[in-house]
Amino acid sequence: MSKSSGIGLVFGHDERADVATRRILAGQFEILIDNLDGARDNQDPECLHDLRVATRRTRSALGQIKGVFDEAVTADFKSRFAWLQQVTGPTRDLDVYLHGFEDDEASLPPEMREALEPLRRYLMNRYEAERGRLVAAFDSDAFQRLILDWRAFLADESPDAIEAPNADREIGALAGERVWRLAKRVRREARGIRDDSLPEQLHELRKSCKKLRYLIEFFAPLFPESETRRLIKSLKRVLDGLGVYQDLSVQVEFLTDTARRMRDEGAAGTETLLAMGALVGHLLTRRQEMRAACQAVLVDYLDAGHQALFRSLSGAGR
């Protein structure tokens, strides 16, 4: 079973920003370590998912809670956790594709479904190869050094030799600033989405929304609970819609590329390629439907009441 302890930290408004941030990062590191064996041994697909979420939250905290650590140290760890996110991605993607394979199969006319079996076998073979690469990454010197270096960094609560500009500030003041700055960025990006916006624009908005949600969750002890809950709920609606849209976009691209690979490798006949084409068509239809749903969710998110809550929240941290 996967292990995810969530955030659940408690700290005061006047705590040093570097100390509070280390505690936030330590909580995510605990989740990562708790899920490491399960992800490595394939005990539960959600172990790898939770490990990746903890990695993503770690990168977000390093990138968004600015000026609390030495810049060179922060840049180094951001790069190393980005590597971890990258090497764990293909296995997780194939986990998702294979888990949803029967639903994809059921979306086709009954007479076409059997033709997808070569695709299932192809994905299973790729999955086994990627699992091998994943285990090799976990066993690598680069990963072992990352774990050791990160654990040592989190345990060192002494002031940095090179004082970072926000290290000794009160976390409450810094939290309000960072949430408000990112909330304005999300609002600007959301207002820029149009019916003809490219999928890449929606993806960038989704990434910004994730970072904002993470910040609010990190700093939840500093904010009124009712306001925090409402804003996270609002962001979650946006993220759910954009997430489905992005997943469909990625799946269309993945299946199109996989069809080319299977054709070139002689792993798929005409019937299989036609079935894959029909599946891509079905996914494109679903994506178009979700595109309209995303626009409606964004209109609700940009409501003046929600934006006023962000202004209130940014002041509440101080």
Secondary structure, 3 states (H helix, E strand, C coil): CCCCCCCCCCCCCCCEHHHHHHHHHHHHHHHHHHHHHHHHHCCCHHHHHHHHHHHHHHHHHHHHCCCCCCHHHHHHHHHHHHHHHHHHHHHHHHHHHHHCHHHHHHCCCHHHHHHHHHHHHHHHHHHHHHHHHHHHHHHCHHHHHHHHHHHHHHHCCCCCCCCCCCCCCEHHHHHHHHHHHHHHHHHHHHHCCCCCCCHHHHHHHHHHHHHHHHHHHHCHHHCCHHHHHHHHHHHHHHHHHHHHHHHHHHHHHHHHHHHHHHHHHCCCCHHHHHHHHHHHHHHHHHHHHHHHHHHHHHHHHCCHHHHHHHHHHHHHCC
